[in-house]
Amino acid sequence: MTVSFVCRAESALPRERLFDLARSIDAHVESQQGAGERAIGGVTTGLIAEGQEVTWRARHFGLPLTMTSRITSMDFPAGFVDEQVRGPFKSFRHVHEFLTTETGSVMTDRVEFSAPFGFLGRLVEQVVLRPYLQRLIRNRGHFLASLQD
């Protein structure tokens, strides 16, 4: 069973700039300072591209966690997809979409994930992980959307 949610962030930035901020390792690290997230493998600075991987280390729920993601598709500046290749989830897929608006752009994050551990994992998905991840992704989106050009 897969859990999903959608977050949107409006920005005064052009969608091309917001697209690049969303794939910037440096902007991601800055947006996740509270969790001490850092890139420790693969692409560790600059812009990540299709087919490339990054390994993240962070502290969530008081636990040190490591996750490797790969950019599995990219269509500049419309969107890209990153998916977990190694890490704590049974599966994790994050679709980033970008549209031009009259005042700038909007970024839509579509996240689908599932936890390991059967029934217990499904319970944790709904009660703990979904609200936690939704807040994390929403806050990250608003952080990126608020950056100045």
Residue pairs with C-beta under 8 A, 6 or more apart in sequence:
1 114
1 122
1 125
2 91
2 112
2 113
2 114
3 112
3 113
3 114
3 125
3 126
3 129
3 130
4 110
4 111
4 112
4 113
5 110
5 111
5 130
5 133
5 134
5 137
6 108
6 109
6 110
6 111
7 108
7 109
7 111
7 134
7 137
7 138
7 141
8 106
8 107
8 108
8 109
8 141
9 106
9 107
9 109
9 138
9 141
9 142
9 144
9 145
10 101
10 103
10 104
10 105
10 106
10 145
11 18
11 104
11 105
11 106
11 107
11 144
11 145
11 146
12 103
12 104
13 21
13 104
13 105
13 145
13 147
13 149
14 100
14 104
14 105
14 149
15 77
15 98
15 99
15 100
15 104
15 105
15 107
16 76
16 77
17 105
17 149
18 98
18 104
18 105
18 107
18 144
18 145
19 76
19 77
19 79
19 80
19 96
19 98
20 47
21 27
21 144
21 147
22 80
22 96
22 98
22 107
22 144
23 47
23 48
23 49
23 71
23 74
23 80
23 96
24 46
24 47
24 48
25 39
25 43
25 44
25 45
25 46
25 47
25 48
25 54
26 45
26 46
27 144
27 147
28 37
28 39
28 140
29 37
29 38
29 39
30 143
31 139
31 140
31 143
31 144
32 58
32 136
32 140
35 58
35 59
35 60
35 136
36 58
36 59
37 56
37 57
37 58
38 56
38 57
38 58
39 45
39 54
39 55
39 56
40 55
40 56
40 57
40 66
41 53
41 54
41 55
41 68
42 52
42 53
42 54
42 55
42 68
43 49
43 52
43 53
43 54
44 54
48 54
48 71
49 71
49 74
50 71
50 72
50 73
50 74
50 80
51 70
51 71
52 70
52 71
53 68
53 69
53 70
53 71
53 85
54 68
54 69
55 66
55 67
55 68
55 86
56 66
56 67
56 68
56 69
57 64
57 65
57 66
58 64
58 65
59 65
60 132
61 128
61 132
65 87
65 88
66 86
66 87
66 88
67 84
67 86
67 87
67 88
67 89
67 92
68 84
68 85
68 86
68 87
69 82
69 83
69 84
69 85
69 87
69 92
69 94
70 82
70 83
70 85
71 80
71 81
71 82
72 81
72 82
72 83
73 80
73 81
74 80
74 81
77 98
78 97
78 98
79 95
79 96
79 97
79 98
80 96
81 93
81 94
81 95
81 96
82 93
82 94
82 96
83 91
83 92
83 93
83 94
84 91
84 92
84 93
88 116
89 113
89 114
89 115
89 116
90 113
90 114
90 115
90 116
90 121
91 112
91 113
91 114
92 111
92 112
92 113
93 111
93 112
93 113
94 109
94 110
94 111
94 137
95 109
95 110
95 111
96 107
96 108
96 109
97 107
97 108
97 109
97 110
98 105
98 106
98 107
98 108
99 105
99 106
99 108
107 141
107 144
107 145
109 137
109 141
111 133
111 134
111 137
113 125
113 129
113 133
114 121
114 125
115 121
115 122
115 124
115 125
115 129
117 124
